Amino acid sequence: MSTFVADTVNVMNRELKPVWREPMSVVFAMIQPLVFLGLFAPLLPQVGDGSALQWFVPGIVAMTALMGASFTGANLMEEMQSGSHERQLVSPLGRPALLVGRALKEVVPMLMQVAIIVAVVTPFSFDLHLGGVLVAALVLSLFSIGVGALSFALALASKGQDWMFWTIQQTLLFPALLTAGVLLPVDGAPRWLEVVSMLNPMTYVVDATRALFAGTYPADVIAQGVAGAAVVAALGLVVGVRAMRRSS
């Protein structure tokens, strides 16, 4: 266990070095979420009990976590093309640590992006509840680990066929966002869409994030959000570690 932890930390530190060297890359990765905020925010309806940003911003934060983590497999594909990945496979590092360390690294850019979004919207009638934001960040961290691991597993399965990675990633990304109610509420949708939304773990993560950003702590909603994030994390790590063990 101590060797696994040490290997995981080493891999995580290696993956974080580009982030520390070029922190602006985190900002550039946020162009789309910031565009969504800039274009959608003026169109949000007026609400009687506060700013509509209280509902919209948590969805954008969850979208940023999903999109950022889902793109990370592209970095692994570049390493496979350059031969860097193969050199790591023959190193003394354990293969599970190669996957887990990469997945844990996804938490740091996600937290940086959450901080930037909150800093941008707070001056615009957004009511900041710091405690709720911090708890929501923990839930999103667990979710990002799972999505990142799934992205790496997809990259390993798509070795030599980049088109397969991007096709599957894009095919799954936007339905996951829309059925989770990130941009529009799913309430009142057709029954089949409500069923799909209930089967989407991200739906519960988004609901919990919205409740926490509003400064409320409903135990059932938060528990469902943690459970949804935990399901994604467990699935991602199991699938990712298995794919890394089989990697050649």
C-alpha positions in Angstrom: 0.0 0.0 0.0 2.8 2.4 0.9 4.4 1.7 -2.5 1.1 2.3 -4.3 0.6 5.6 -2.5 4.2 6.8 -3.2 3.8 5.8 -6.9 0.4 7.6 -7.1 1.9 10.8 -5.6 4.8 10.7 -8.0 2.5 10.3 -11.0 0.2 13.0 -9.8 3.2 15.4 -9.3 4.4 14.6 -12.8 1.0 15.3 -14.3 0.7 18.6 -12.4 4.0 20.1 -13.6 2.6 21.4 -16.9 -0.2 23.0 -14.9 2.3 24.8 -12.6 4.5 25.9 -15.5 1.6 27.2 -17.6 -1.3 28.1 -15.2 -2.9 30.1 -18.0 -3.8 26.9 -19.7 -6.5 26.4 -17.0 -8.0 29.8 -18.0 -7.9 28.9 -21.7 -9.7 25.7 -21.0 -12.5 27.8 -19.5 -13.3 29.8 -22.7 -16.5 27.9 -23.4 -17.9 28.0 -19.9 -17.2 31.7 -19.7 -18.8 32.3 -23.1 -21.9 30.4 -21.8 -21.9 32.7 -18.8 -21.5 35.9 -20.9 -24.2 34.9 -23.4 -26.8 33.2 -21.3 -26.6 35.4 -18.1 -28.3 38.4 -19.8 -31.1 36.1 -21.0 -31.9 34.6 -17.6 -35.4 35.4 -16.4 -36.0 37.6 -13.4 -36.8 35.7 -10.2 -38.5 36.9 -7.1 -36.3 35.4 -4.5 -32.8 36.4 -5.8 -30.6 36.3 -8.9 -31.1 33.6 -11.5 -27.4 33.2 -11.4 -27.8 31.2 -8.2 -29.4 28.5 -10.3 -27.3 28.9 -13.5 -23.8 29.2 -12.1 -23.7 25.8 -10.3 -24.7 24.2 -13.5 -21.8 25.9 -15.3 -19.4 24.8 -12.6 -20.6 21.2 -13.0 -20.3 21.5 -16.8 -16.7 22.8 -16.4 -15.8 19.8 -14.2 -17.3 17.4 -16.7 -15.7 18.9 -19.8 -12.3 19.5 -18.2 -12.0 15.9 -17.0 -13.5 14.3 -20.2 -10.8 15.9 -22.4 -7.9 14.6 -20.3 -7.6 11.4 -22.3 -6.3 13.5 -25.2 -3.1 14.1 -23.2 -2.6 10.4 -22.8 -3.1 9.8 -26.5 -0.3 12.3 -27.2 1.9 10.4 -24.8 1.1 7.1 -26.5 2.0 8.7 -29.9 5.3 10.0 -28.6 6.3 6.8 -26.8 6.3 8.4 -23.3 3.4 6.2 -22.2 5.3 3.0 -23.2 8.3 4.1 -21.2 6.2 4.6 -18.1 4.7 1.1 -18.5 8.2 -0.5 -18.2 9.2 1.7 -15.3 9.0 0.4 -11.7 5.7 2.4 -11.2 2.7 0.2 -10.5 0.1 0.4 -13.3 -2.8 1.1 -11.0 -0.8 4.1 -9.7 -0.3 5.4 -13.3 -4.1 5.6 -13.7 -5.0 6.8 -10.2 -2.4 9.5 -10.1 -3.6 10.9 -13.4 -7.2 10.8 -12.2 -6.4 12.6 -8.9 -4.5 15.3 -10.9 -7.8 16.4 -12.4 -9.0 17.8 -9.1 -6.5 20.7 -9.1 -7.4 22.3 -12.4 -11.1 21.8 -11.5 -10.7 23.6 -8.2 -8.8 26.5 -9.9 -11.6 26.8 -12.5 -14.3 26.8 -9.8 -12.5 29.6 -8.0 -12.2 31.7 -11.2 -15.9 31.3 -12.0 -17.0 32.2 -8.5 -14.7 35.2 -8.5 -16.1 36.4 -11.9 -19.8 36.1 -11.0 -19.8 37.3 -7.4 -19.8 41.0 -8.3 -22.9 40.4 -10.5 -25.6 39.9 -7.9 -24.4 36.4 -7.2 -24.9 35.6 -3.5 -21.7 33.8 -2.4 -22.0 31.1 0.3 -18.4 30.1 0.8 -19.1 27.0 3.0 -21.5 25.6 0.5 -19.1 26.2 -2.4 -16.3 24.4 -0.6 -18.5 21.4 0.1 -19.7 21.4 -3.5 -16.1 21.5 -4.6 -15.5 18.2 -2.7 -18.4 16.5 -4.4 -17.2 17.8 -7.8 -13.7 16.6 -7.0 -14.9 13.0 -6.6 -16.9 13.4 -9.8 -13.9 14.7 -11.7 -11.7 11.8 -10.6 -14.2 9.3 -12.1 -14.7 11.2 -15.3 -11.0 11.6 -15.8 -10.4 7.9 -15.2 -13.1 7.1 -17.8 -11.5 9.5 -20.2 -8.1 7.8 -19.8 -9.7 4.3 -20.2 -11.3 5.5 -23.5 -7.9 6.9 -24.7 -6.3 3.5 -24.0 -9.1 1.7 -25.9 -8.7 4.1 -28.8 -5.0 3.7 -29.2 -4.0 4.5 -32.7 -7.5 5.6 -33.6 -8.0 9.2 -32.3 -11.2 9.6 -34.2 -12.8 6.9 -31.9 -11.9 8.8 -28.8 -13.4 12.1 -30.0 -16.5 10.5 -31.5 -17.4 8.7 -28.3 -16.4 11.6 -26.1 -18.5 14.1 -28.0 -21.4 11.6 -28.4 -21.7 11.1 -24.6 -20.7 14.6 -23.4 -23.6 16.8 -24.5 -26.4 14.3 -23.7 -24.9 14.0 -20.2 -25.0 17.8 -19.8 -28.5 18.3 -21.2 -30.2 15.4 -19.3 -28.5 16.6 -16.1 -30.4 19.9 -16.4 -27.2 22.0 -16.5 -28.5 24.7 -18.9 -32.3 24.1 -18.8 -34.5 22.5 -16.1 -35.7 19.0 -16.9 -38.9 19.5 -14.9 -41.9 19.1 -17.2 -39.9 17.2 -19.9 -41.4 14.2 -21.6 -41.4 11.1 -19.5 -38.7 9.3 -21.4 -36.4 12.3 -20.9 -37.2 12.4 -17.2 -36.2 8.7 -16.9 -32.9 9.3 -18.7 -32.3 12.2 -16.4 -32.9 10.0 -13.3 -30.5 7.4 -14.6 -27.8 10.1 -15.2 -25.5 10.3 -12.1 -24.6 13.8 -13.0 -28.2 14.9 -12.4 -27.7 14.3 -8.7 -24.3 16.0 -8.6 -25.8 19.1 -10.2 -28.7 19.1 -7.8 -26.4 18.9 -4.8 -24.1 21.6 -6.2 -27.1 24.0 -6.7 -28.3 23.4 -3.2 -24.9 24.0 -1.7 -24.2 27.1 -3.8 -27.5 28.4 -2.4 -26.2 28.0 1.1 -28.7 25.2 2.0 -27.7 21.7 3.2 -30.6 19.3 2.5 -29.3 16.0 3.7 -31.1 13.9 1.1 -30.0 16.0 -1.9 -26.4 16.1 -0.8 -26.4 12.4 -0.1 -27.7 11.7 -3.5 -25.1 14.0 -5.0 -22.3 12.3 -3.1 -23.6 8.9 -4.2 -23.8 10.0 -7.8 -20.2 11.3 -7.7 -19.1 8.1 -5.9 -20.7 5.8 -8.5 -18.9 7.7 -11.3 -15.6 7.6 -9.4 -15.8 3.9 -8.6 -16.8 3.0 -12.2 -14.1 5.2 -13.6 -11.3 3.8 -11.4 -12.3 0.2 -11.9 -12.6 0.5 -15.7 -9.4 2.7 -15.8 -7.2 0.5 -13.7 -8.3 -2.6 -15.7 -7.5 -0.8 -19.0 -4.1 0.3 -17.6 -3.2 -3.2 -16.5 -4.0 -4.5 -20.1 -2.1 -1.6 -21.8 0.9 -2.6 -23.8 
